[in-house]
Amino acid sequence: MPLQKSNAKTRSTYIFLLVIGIVLVAFNLRPAITSVGPLIGMIQENVGLAHWSAGLLMSLPLLVFATMSPIVPKLANRLTNEMTLLLGLISLLIGIGIRSIPMTFFLFMGTLLVGAGIAIGNVLLPAVVKDKFPHKFGLMTSVYSTSMGLIASLASGISVPLADGLNLGWQGALIVWGIPVVAAIFVWAFLLKMNQGSQKGIKRVSSASTIIWRSPLAWQIAIFMGFQSFLFYVTISWLPEILHSRGMSMGTAGWMLSFTQLVGLPASFFIPVIAGRFRSQVWIALLLSLCSIFGYGGLLLGSSYPVLIASITLIGIGLGGLFPLALSYIGLRARNANQAVELSGMAQSTGYILAAIGPLFIGYLYDKTHIWTVPLTTLIVISLIVMVFGMLSGRNRFV
């Protein structure tokens, strides 16, 4: 009996630390990126970057995500999930440190390592949740996707106050985000030690990856993931400029961008929980996509403050729910953790290619037309594509 109590206590401790570890990984998947944007002017001035170099610096992590995502399942196949996540966190920490050296080479090299570390977490987190919490996948996806959104908006908001208000400079403001990485490394190192010898890493047949890439459903999920990422990163990049063209000051437009992210947090939390309760998520994809369509339509047709606020709210709800729905599909459409990690790698590779293209393409359309009509019409069309592939992915099927 004492032995049983001891085992139960150890198991409870492991589960508790696992939840903490998942949340800490989620905390580290966005700040190292979203903290850079508000500081890019300081970085340019200090390091002497041209505008195109600054743009490349912002897009580089997304390109690394696209390149690394298919490789992560292979790493996890050779190692355990825990070991691979730990290596990703170490890469992230080293990258954060290196890129704070005010030299162009170190800035870009550090950003590469940051992108590689985050890519590992992006791909593996849905698979870890599927593996460790198969019956609470929706709830755990809600917890970590909401954590990601909350800390991302926080990082955007406090970067400049950290740099100016606390006199840390842009280097110190970026290094601050190494603190949660250190905390995550300690937790996952301990989890790895607790789990050592009790469980092997992900083992799958050599053709598993090929099978996923040949699955029509997997491609539907990948396209859905890709175009919702396209919408998100275009919105993050260009919404302030669009609102400014409608008569808002840039200061107010910047706050509206934060509001867009914050208003999406409830959807980010509840959508995976709701999705997990139903066999089909077709109607969820339809409703969220309609929010995006009407939101971008409002920006296209209206210029009054009430219409703009309503449009921003709809966009926030739509985008806030579509991303966690895409994450939910990775677990819900996969039969096991092996399939989940392969599907995650495929979907996120496709997704971040489109995410990297999105802001550049919409910016190109604006440069050609000098008005936001064509770019906003394009976003409405993309939202329709998201709706179609979100509904196809939401059918009760498995890859």
Buried (B, 14 or more C-beta within 10 A) or exposed (E): EEEEEEEEEEEEEBEEBBBBBBBBBBBBBBBBBBBBBBBBEBBBEBBEBEEEBBBBBBBBBBBBBBBBBBBBBBBBBEBBBBBBBBBBBBBBBBBBBBBBBBEEEBBBBBBBBBBBBBBBBBBBBBBBBBBBBEEBBBBBBBBBBBBBBBBBBBBBBBBBEBBBEEEBBBBEBBBBBBEBBEBBBEBBBBBBEBBEEEEEBBEBEEEBBEBBBEBEBBBBBBBBBBBBBBBBBBBBBBBBBBBBBBEBEEEBBBBBBEBBBBBBBBBBBBBBBBBBEBEBBBEBBBBBBBBBBBBBBBBBEBEEEEBBEBBBBBBBBBBBBBBBBBBBBBBBBBEBBBBBBBBBBBBBBBBBBBBBBBBBBBBEBBEEEEEBEBBBBBBBEBBBBBBBBBBBBBBEBEB
